Amino acid sequence: MSGGVDSSVAAALLKDEGYNLIGITMKTWGFDDFPLKDSGCCSLEAIYNARNVATKLGIPHYTFDFTERFNETVIDNFIKEYMAGRTPNPCVLCNKTIKWGVLLDRAKELGADFIATGHYARVKKDESTGRFYASNSHDSNKDQTYALWQVSQEGLAMTLFPLGEYTKPETRKMAEKLGLKTAHEPDSQEICFVPNNDYRELLEIRIPDLKKKLENGDIVYHDKKIGTHKGFPYYTIGQRRGINVSAGKPLYVSKIDAESNTIFVDDETGLYNRTFIAKDINLMKYARLDAPLKANVKIRYKDPGAPAVLEQISDTEIKVTFDDPKKSITPGQSAVFYEGADVIGGGIISINNY
């Protein structure tokens, strides 16, 4: 129970169905680290909201402190990825290591048969293979399957998504009808541990003198230096604003070389590629891809996806070839593969051309 409307209504729906519930809220980042960021998911206010809802529903509520594990896995990885010139998805890693990691382990210790969340998604099972997989929710605008691709078979088998058949407006109406305090809580649009929704501030907190160490690196356009930048971690693929070079035309970040502290820029046409490698794959619907498979591939959360061919080239890698060139394929981001509404699996983008 995050303290938002979605997990609150999910709990209420399950209680109505007769489930014996325990409400759990996770503390995942230290308030002392970010004293000015005490709002949104996982904040003290959110914990109080969750407890209030649990009390109203008549279910026990516990708060578990996973701060150390969260810092060691999610936050450290987030910083490591940016410092390697990549753009990470911390929510994907949190789902794998925290919600369907230490929380799942704690739930089993407590004797729980399932864990349930307020995600807008569905879980399905292929009876012929016995494999579980995520599938799109009824609300296409709120669907959250993109962030769930790393959840294991064990995790999926123990998961309930009560909101998978509802839309967000319907969820809010149910919360209002139930008189839940969280009925009008705004949706969280931020990464929970990033102050002021600016990842650069987090990097500067954790890495002293970051700017001083990396400023004045080269900006290169078609093999020619055209300016200097403030440090490679401050840029992402596809970025246009804030490059601060005068070229008489729009230029975009097309490549980041962390080792040499170089930012490469190009015209918009230079942002398009057809092929990349997804590494550290996790397959849901199939145990392995034994032949090339047509799929719809998303390369970022709000991406509607595009048709592509998947070819598994090792136990940990899949080659993805889009039918048409795709813009701003960004190393470090998640690529998620869909067959209709069903999640085939996903991987981490490691090469933006092949």
C-alpha positions in Angstrom: 0.0 0.0 0.0 1.8 3.1 -1.3 -0.6 5.6 0.2 -2.1 6.3 -3.2 -5.6 5.7 -4.5 -4.7 2.7 -6.7 -3.3 0.4 -4.0 -6.1 1.6 -1.6 -8.8 0.5 -4.0 -7.0 -2.7 -4.8 -7.1 -3.6 -1.1 -10.8 -2.7 -0.9 -11.7 -4.8 -3.9 -9.9 -7.9 -2.5 -11.5 -7.5 0.9 -14.9 -7.4 -0.8 -13.9 -10.7 -2.5 -13.3 -12.3 0.8 -9.5 -12.3 1.0 -7.7 -12.2 4.3 -5.5 -9.2 3.9 -2.4 -7.6 5.4 -1.6 -4.1 4.3 2.2 -3.5 3.8 3.9 -0.2 3.1 7.6 -0.1 2.2 10.0 2.6 3.3 12.6 2.5 0.5 14.6 5.7 0.8 16.0 7.7 3.7 14.3 10.9 4.6 17.6 12.1 6.0 19.2 11.9 2.6 16.6 14.0 0.9 15.0 16.2 3.7 13.3 18.4 1.2 11.6 15.5 -0.6 8.9 14.4 1.8 6.0 13.9 -0.6 4.9 11.4 -3.1 5.4 7.6 -3.1 7.1 6.2 0.0 7.1 9.5 1.9 6.0 9.8 5.5 2.7 11.3 4.3 2.1 8.3 2.1 2.8 5.9 5.0 0.2 7.7 7.1 -2.3 7.7 4.2 -1.8 3.9 3.8 -2.3 3.3 7.5 -5.5 5.4 7.5 -6.9 3.4 4.6 -6.0 0.1 6.3 -7.7 1.2 9.5 -10.9 2.1 7.6 -10.9 -1.2 5.8 -10.3 -3.0 9.1 -7.1 -4.8 8.1 -3.7 -4.9 9.9 -1.0 -2.5 8.5 2.8 -2.8 8.7 5.6 -0.7 7.4 8.8 -2.5 6.4 12.1 -0.7 6.1 13.9 -1.8 2.9 16.0 1.4 2.8 19.4 -0.4 2.8 18.5 -2.9 0.1 16.9 -0.2 -2.0 20.0 2.0 -1.7 22.3 -0.9 -2.6 20.3 -2.1 -5.6 18.1 0.6 -7.1 19.8 3.9 -6.2 23.4 2.6 -6.6 22.5 1.1 -10.0 20.8 4.4 -11.0 23.9 6.3 -10.3 26.2 3.7 -11.9 24.2 3.7 -15.1 24.2 7.5 -15.5 28.0 7.5 -14.8 28.4 4.9 -17.6 26.6 7.2 -20.1 23.3 5.2 -20.0 19.8 6.1 -19.0 18.3 3.6 -16.5 14.7 2.6 -15.5 14.8 2.5 -11.7 11.1 1.5 -11.4 11.8 -1.6 -13.4 14.7 -2.6 -11.1 12.6 -1.8 -8.0 9.8 -4.1 -9.2 12.3 -6.9 -9.6 14.5 -6.5 -6.5 12.2 -4.8 -4.0 8.5 -5.4 -4.7 8.9 -8.9 -6.2 12.2 -9.4 -4.4 12.5 -8.7 -0.7 8.8 -7.9 -0.3 7.8 -11.2 -1.9 10.2 -13.0 0.4 8.7 -11.2 3.4 5.2 -12.1 2.3 6.1 -15.8 2.0 7.6 -15.6 5.5 4.2 -14.3 6.8 2.4 -17.2 5.1 0.8 -15.1 2.3 -0.5 -17.0 -0.7 -0.4 -13.9 -2.9 0.9 -10.3 -3.1 -1.4 -7.7 -4.7 -0.6 -4.2 -5.9 -2.4 -1.3 -7.5 -0.7 -1.7 -10.9 -2.8 -1.4 -14.0 -2.0 -4.8 -15.5 -3.2 -8.4 -15.8 -1.5 -11.7 -15.1 -2.3 -14.6 -17.4 -1.2 -18.3 -17.5 -0.7 -20.4 -20.6 -2.1 -23.7 -19.4 -0.3 -25.7 -22.1 3.2 -24.5 -21.0 2.4 -23.5 -17.4 4.1 -20.1 -17.9 2.8 -16.9 -16.4 3.0 -13.6 -18.2 1.8 -10.0 -17.8 -0.8 -8.6 -20.1 -2.2 -5.1 -20.8 -4.8 -3.7 -18.5 -8.2 -2.5 -19.5 -7.0 1.1 -19.2 -4.6 1.6 -22.0 -3.7 5.1 -20.8 -2.5 3.8 -17.4 -1.2 0.4 -18.4 2.0 -0.4 -16.4 3.1 -3.7 -18.0 6.2 -1.9 -19.4 7.7 -1.7 -15.9 6.9 -5.3 -15.0 9.0 -7.2 -17.6 11.6 -8.3 -15.1 9.2 -10.0 -12.7 10.0 -13.7 -12.3 7.7 -16.7 -13.0 7.5 -17.3 -9.2 6.5 -13.6 -8.7 3.9 -13.7 -11.4 2.4 -16.9 -10.0 1.9 -15.2 -6.6 0.6 -11.9 -8.0 -2.9 -10.3 -8.1 -3.7 -7.1 -10.0 -7.2 -6.2 -8.9 -7.2 -3.0 -11.0 -6.4 -4.7 -14.3 -10.1 -4.7 -15.4 -10.7 -1.0 -14.4 -9.9 2.5 -15.7 -8.3 5.2 -13.5 -11.6 7.3 -13.4 -13.4 4.2 -12.2 -10.9 3.6 -9.5 -11.3 7.1 -8.2 -15.0 6.8 -8.2 -14.8 3.6 -6.2 -12.5 5.4 -3.7 -14.9 8.2 -3.3 -17.8 5.8 -2.8 -15.8 4.0 -0.1 -14.9 7.3 1.6 -11.1 6.6 1.3 -8.8 9.4 2.3 -6.7 8.7 -0.8 -9.5 9.2 -3.3 -8.1 12.4 -4.6 -4.4 11.8 -4.1 -2.6 13.0 -7.2 -0.7 10.5 -9.3 3.0 10.4 -8.6 4.9 11.5 -11.7 8.3 11.4 -10.2 11.0 8.9 -9.4 10.5 8.5 -5.6 14.1 9.1 -4.5 15.0 11.9 -6.9 14.9 15.4 -5.4 12.9 18.0 -7.3 12.4 15.5 -10.1 15.9 16.2 -11.3 18.3 13.3 -11.4 21.2 15.6 -11.7 20.7 16.8 -8.1 20.9 13.2 -6.9 24.2 12.7 -8.8 25.6 15.9 -7.3 24.6 14.8 -3.8 26.2 11.4 -4.1 29.2 12.4 -6.1 31.0 15.4 -4.7 32.6 17.8 -7.2 30.8 16.0 -10.1 30.6 19.2 -12.2 34.2 20.2 -11.6 35.4 16.7 -12.6 33.5 16.5 -15.8 32.8 19.9 -17.2 34.4 21.2 -20.4 34.3 17.8 -22.2 34.0 17.9 -26.0 30.8 18.2 -28.0 31.4 16.6 -31.4 29.4 17.0 -34.6 30.4 14.9 -37.6 33.9 14.3 -36.2 34.5 18.0 -35.5 34.5 19.6 -32.0 31.9 22.4 -31.9 31.8 23.2 -28.2 32.1 22.0 -24.7 29.6 20.6 -22.2 29.0 20.5 -18.5 29.6 16.8 -18.0 28.3 13.7 -19.9 25.9 12.5 -17.1 23.8 15.7 -17.6 22.7 14.6 -21.0 20.5 11.8 -22.5 20.0 10.5 -26.0 17.7 12.6 -28.1 18.1 15.7 -25.9 17.9 19.0 -27.8 17.6 21.7 -25.2 20.5 22.7 -23.0 23.3 21.7 -25.4 24.3 25.3 -25.9 26.1 25.2 -29.2 25.4 27.6 -32.1 25.1 25.6 -35.3 22.4 27.4 -37.1 20.1 24.4 -36.9 18.7 22.1 -34.2 21.1 19.4 -33.0 20.4 16.5 -30.8 22.5 14.3 -28.5 23.1 11.1 -30.5 25.7 9.3 -28.5 27.4 9.5 -25.1 31.0 8.3 -24.5 31.5 8.2 -20.8 35.1 7.0 -21.0 36.3 10.1 -22.9 33.6 12.4 -21.5 32.4 13.2 -25.0 28.9 14.1 -26.2 28.2 13.5 -29.9 25.4 15.5 -31.5 23.7 15.1 -34.9 20.8 16.2 -37.0 17.5 14.7 -36.2 17.9 12.2 -39.0 21.0 10.9 -37.2 18.8 9.7 -34.2 17.2 6.9 -36.2 18.3 3.3 -36.1 16.6 0.0 -36.9 18.5 -2.5 -34.8 19.8 -2.9 -31.3 20.8 -5.6 -28.8 18.7 -6.2 -25.7 20.8 -7.8 -22.9 19.9 -9.3 -19.5 16.7 -10.5 -21.0 13.7 -12.0 -19.0 11.2 -14.0 -21.0 7.7 -14.4 -19.7 5.4 -15.9 -22.2 8.0 -18.3 -23.7 10.9 -20.0 -22.1 13.1 -19.3 -25.2 12.7 -17.9 -28.7 13.8 -20.8 -30.9 13.0 -18.9 -34.1 12.6 -15.2 -35.2 9.4 -13.8 -33.8 7.3 -10.8 -34.9 6.5 -8.5 -32.0 5.5 -4.9 -31.0 8.5 -3.4 -29.2 8.4 -0.5 -26.8 11.7 1.3 -26.0 10.4 3.7 -23.3 7.4 3.9 -21.0 5.1 6.2 -23.1 6.2 4.6 -26.4 3.2 3.1 -28.3 5.6 0.5 -29.7 6.6 -0.4 -33.2 6.7 -3.7 -35.2 10.0 -5.5 -35.1 11.5 -9.0 -35.4 13.1 -10.6 -32.3 15.9 -13.0 -32.6 17.4 -14.6 -29.5 21.2 -14.8 -30.0 22.2 -16.1 -26.6 20.8 -17.0 -23.2 20.9 -13.4 -22.2 20.6 -11.4 -25.5 18.0 -10.7 -28.1 18.6 -8.9 -31.4 15.7 -6.5 -32.2 15.2 -5.3 -35.8 12.4 -2.7 -36.3 10.5 -2.7 -39.6 11.2 1.0 -39.9 14.0 3.1 -38.3 13.2 4.1 -34.7 14.1 7.4 -33.1 16.3 7.8 -30.0 17.0 4.2 -29.0 18.7 4.8 -25.7 21.2 2.5 -24.0 20.1 1.6 -20.4 16.4 1.9 -21.1 14.1 -1.1 -21.1 12.9 -2.7 -24.4 9.7 -4.6 -23.8 8.3 -7.1 -26.3 4.6 -7.6 -26.9 2.5 -10.1 -28.7 -0.8 -8.4 -29.0 -1.6 -7.4 -25.4 0.7 -10.0 -23.9 4.3 -9.4 -22.6 6.7 -11.7 -24.3 9.5 -10.3 -22.1 12.1 -7.6 -22.2 15.7 -6.6 -21.9 18.1 -3.7 -21.4 19.1 -1.7 -24.5 22.9 -2.0 -24.8 23.7 -1.1 -28.4 21.8 1.5 -30.3 22.9 0.2 -33.7 24.2 -3.1 -34.9 
